Each structure stands twice: as structure tokens, then as C-alpha cells.
Amino acid sequence: MNKIMANLYGNRFGQNMLESMVRKCHRYMGIGTGDDVYFSGEKYVIEKLKYLDTPPFIIFDVGSCRGQYLDVVLSAMGQKNFCVHCFEPSKHLFSSLKERAGNDSRVIVNNLGLGRKTLQMELYYDSKDSGGSLTKRKLDHIGITNWQSETVSITTVDEYCTENKIYFIHLLKVDIEGHEMDLFEGASQMFLKKAIKIVTFEFGGCNIDTKTYFQDYFYFFRGMKMDLYRITPSGYLYPLPDYREIDEQFRTTNFAAVDNNI
């Protein structure tokens, strides 16, 4: 049977059919859909906060861009008692974010990035309408070769929390184009104090450029005694109790790490 199936799909048409089937399966597994905040399932993770009994809820939206995730937070949380701290280092994107936040007292906007330590860095982008990365990515294969940059300010989660007297983060959402591990290292004190309940983060193509792997994230959160899940479009959190090479998918996917002991 295996030989028959191998011969059946051993041609261009068969291989294209298999790839199409894989892409469709991946879509509903949440693999490759992580950059669509309205389909990724992230909304359902936000809604889980409402079942915790420790308001006011503190949410960090790191890599806010123009406020797409902020929109989802405001919609999902409704009239619950919460405060969301938004971080966007890009000056041109920050102006859009600030306008989106308006005068909502529940929203604090910061023209900052969060990373491993406090410093100035270059943020690279291909146009002012797009987000950026602290790494100049290799994207010749999709026609992006002309990079612009701006100098941005970076601080750490630990320093920000100390300065602003934040003692607990209920949800830490991180979308910073492959530099998520830098942020987690800069939040080590908060993690060690068991002061972060839920983390959501993206993993995908940017991690090729930053040379970070899903394995790095898996063992970091295992060390912090947090349980790891893949977020699916339905909101179901698929548990990942063990490291598997099949999870090294460099198509944007959202994951959640949850401290189920606090």
C-alpha cells in the first residue's frame, strides 16, 4: 500500500495536492495564521482572563503596531476592570496607536520596545506602513531588499515593572518579530517571582533571521514551570508537554505559556 501511494503522489500534480492538503490542515491547527489577530484564536485567550478572580487585570501588549490587538482586548474585556500597557517603538506606528487609544484611561501607550536590556537599537522596516524588526531580515525571495531604519528605545519588562510599580502581569502578549526570547530574558525577575500568569507569543519566519528555535522557547518555559500550548483558531489550546521537532514550523503561529500553579 505504501508503495502504491508513493507512486500515486510521485508527480508534480500529486505533490501539489499534498501541499494544498497540508496547508489546509495547518490553517485549522493555527499554523501559519498567527499574523491574523481576528482568526488566530488570541481573542479566546484574552477572554480566559475574565474567569480569574484577581482584577484589575494587567495586560501587556508588546509590539502593538497600530492597535489591532488592542482592539481585540477592548472588545473581549468589555466592562471588566483592567489596564493594558501598549509598547510600540516605531515612531510612525506609535502615532497611529496613540490615536487609536484616544483618551481611554484603561490604555497606557509607550513609544518603547521591550527586550533583553535597556539600550538604543535600529528598527528595520521596508515601508512606513509596515511593522519592523530589530534584525535586518533576508527577504529577497519576496522582493523586499530596500530597508529603512530608525533608532528606537528599548527597555526591559523587569525595569518597566519596577518603575511603574507593577507587581503582577495577567497576560503578556509578545509580537516583536523574532526577538521574543530577548524580552523573556529581560523579564526573568518577574518570571522567577511567579508574577506572570499567561504569555502569548508568535513563532515563525522572523525566527529564521534571529536564529532562534521553538526548542529555545520550550525549554525556557519548562524552566519557568509553565505549560506550553499552541493556540488554534477556535480558541482551543493544544497542549505541548514535550518538545517535538514537528513544532519547528517557520510559518507564523501563536503559542501560549500558562502558569497553572498561580
Protein Blocks (a to p, Z undefined) as FASTA:
>chain_A
ZZmmmmmmmcfklmmmmmmmmmmmmmmnopoplmmmklnommmmmmmmmmpccbccdddd
ehjlnommmmmmmmmnmmaccddddddfblklmmmmmmmnmmafkbccddddddfbdcdd
ddddfbfkbccdfbdcdfklnopabdcddddddddfklmmmmnopabdfbdcddeehilm
mmmmmmmmmmmnopafbdcddddfklmmnopafklmmmmmmmnopacddddfkopacddf
bccfklmccbdcddddddfkZZ
